[in-house]
Amino acid sequence: VGFLDITAASGTTPTLDAAIQDSPDGTKWFPLVTYSQVTTGGQAVKRYGTDFYTFGRYLRAIGTIGGTTPSFTFSLKVHIRR
């Protein structure tokens, strides 16, 4: 399960694209969970990955921020259950 929690957003038309990726070698990355683009704070999104049982050795969370003087406060977490 991936959790995206946005506590604040500011700027002119701020955008946040977030994803959780996996990699077999730490060099080539593949999307595991992607989130719809976020434009405001105060949102929490839970997303279930369909192939979490086959993820690679490495995981990372990424966020790409856009807009004019944008700012986001957010956390992106993964919960893995064996």
Contacts in CASP RR format, 6 or more apart in sequence:
PFRMAT RR
TARGET T0000
AUTHOR 0000-0000-0000
METHOD contacts of the structure
MODEL  1
VGFLDITAASGTTPTLDAAIQDSPDGTKWFPLVTYSQVTTGGQAVKRYGT
DFYTFGRYLRAIGTIGGTTPSFTFSLKVHIRR
1 46 0 8 1.000
1 47 0 8 1.000
1 48 0 8 1.000
1 49 0 8 1.000
1 52 0 8 1.000
1 78 0 8 1.000
1 79 0 8 1.000
2 20 0 8 1.000
2 33 0 8 1.000
2 46 0 8 1.000
2 47 0 8 1.000
2 48 0 8 1.000
2 49 0 8 1.000
2 76 0 8 1.000
2 77 0 8 1.000
2 78 0 8 1.000
2 79 0 8 1.000
3 44 0 8 1.000
3 45 0 8 1.000
3 46 0 8 1.000
3 75 0 8 1.000
3 76 0 8 1.000
3 77 0 8 1.000
3 78 0 8 1.000
3 79 0 8 1.000
4 18 0 8 1.000
4 35 0 8 1.000
4 38 0 8 1.000
4 43 0 8 1.000
4 44 0 8 1.000
4 45 0 8 1.000
4 46 0 8 1.000
4 47 0 8 1.000
4 74 0 8 1.000
4 75 0 8 1.000
4 76 0 8 1.000
5 43 0 8 1.000
5 44 0 8 1.000
5 45 0 8 1.000
5 74 0 8 1.000
5 75 0 8 1.000
5 76 0 8 1.000
5 77 0 8 1.000
6 16 0 8 1.000
6 38 0 8 1.000
6 40 0 8 1.000
6 41 0 8 1.000
6 42 0 8 1.000
6 43 0 8 1.000
6 44 0 8 1.000
6 72 0 8 1.000
6 73 0 8 1.000
6 74 0 8 1.000
7 41 0 8 1.000
7 42 0 8 1.000
7 73 0 8 1.000
7 74 0 8 1.000
7 75 0 8 1.000
8 41 0 8 1.000
8 42 0 8 1.000
8 71 0 8 1.000
8 72 0 8 1.000
8 73 0 8 1.000
9 16 0 8 1.000
9 38 0 8 1.000
9 39 0 8 1.000
9 40 0 8 1.000
9 41 0 8 1.000
9 42 0 8 1.000
9 70 0 8 1.000
9 71 0 8 1.000
9 72 0 8 1.000
9 73 0 8 1.000
10 69 0 8 1.000
10 70 0 8 1.000
10 71 0 8 1.000
11 67 0 8 1.000
11 68 0 8 1.000
11 69 0 8 1.000
11 70 0 8 1.000
11 71 0 8 1.000
12 67 0 8 1.000
12 68 0 8 1.000
12 69 0 8 1.000
12 70 0 8 1.000
13 39 0 8 1.000
13 67 0 8 1.000
13 68 0 8 1.000
13 70 0 8 1.000
14 39 0 8 1.000
14 65 0 8 1.000
14 66 0 8 1.000
14 67 0 8 1.000
14 70 0 8 1.000
14 71 0 8 1.000
14 72 0 8 1.000
15 37 0 8 1.000
15 38 0 8 1.000
15 39 0 8 1.000
15 65 0 8 1.000
15 66 0 8 1.000
15 67 0 8 1.000
15 70 0 8 1.000
16 37 0 8 1.000
16 38 0 8 1.000
16 39 0 8 1.000
16 63 0 8 1.000
16 64 0 8 1.000
16 65 0 8 1.000
16 66 0 8 1.000
16 70 0 8 1.000
16 72 0 8 1.000
16 74 0 8 1.000
17 34 0 8 1.000
17 35 0 8 1.000
17 37 0 8 1.000
17 38 0 8 1.000
17 63 0 8 1.000
17 64 0 8 1.000
18 34 0 8 1.000
18 35 0 8 1.000
18 38 0 8 1.000
18 61 0 8 1.000
18 62 0 8 1.000
18 63 0 8 1.000
18 64 0 8 1.000
18 74 0 8 1.000
18 76 0 8 1.000
19 31 0 8 1.000
19 32 0 8 1.000
19 33 0 8 1.000
19 34 0 8 1.000
19 35 0 8 1.000
19 61 0 8 1.000
19 62 0 8 1.000
19 63 0 8 1.000
20 31 0 8 1.000
20 32 0 8 1.000
20 33 0 8 1.000
20 34 0 8 1.000
20 59 0 8 1.000
20 60 0 8 1.000
20 61 0 8 1.000
20 62 0 8 1.000
20 76 0 8 1.000
20 78 0 8 1.000
21 29 0 8 1.000
21 30 0 8 1.000
21 31 0 8 1.000
21 32 0 8 1.000
21 59 0 8 1.000
21 60 0 8 1.000
21 61 0 8 1.000
21 62 0 8 1.000
22 29 0 8 1.000
22 30 0 8 1.000
22 32 0 8 1.000
22 55 0 8 1.000
22 56 0 8 1.000
22 58 0 8 1.000
22 59 0 8 1.000
22 60 0 8 1.000
23 29 0 8 1.000
23 30 0 8 1.000
23 56 0 8 1.000
23 57 0 8 1.000
23 58 0 8 1.000
23 59 0 8 1.000
23 60 0 8 1.000
24 56 0 8 1.000
24 57 0 8 1.000
24 58 0 8 1.000
25 57 0 8 1.000
25 58 0 8 1.000
26 57 0 8 1.000
26 58 0 8 1.000
29 60 0 8 1.000
32 49 0 8 1.000
32 51 0 8 1.000
32 52 0 8 1.000
32 55 0 8 1.000
32 59 0 8 1.000
33 47 0 8 1.000
33 48 0 8 1.000
33 49 0 8 1.000
33 78 0 8 1.000
34 47 0 8 1.000
35 45 0 8 1.000
35 47 0 8 1.000
36 45 0 8 1.000
38 45 0 8 1.000
38 72 0 8 1.000
38 74 0 8 1.000
41 72 0 8 1.000
52 80 0 8 1.000
59 78 0 8 1.000
61 76 0 8 1.000
61 77 0 8 1.000
61 78 0 8 1.000
62 76 0 8 1.000
63 76 0 8 1.000
65 71 0 8 1.000
65 72 0 8 1.000
END
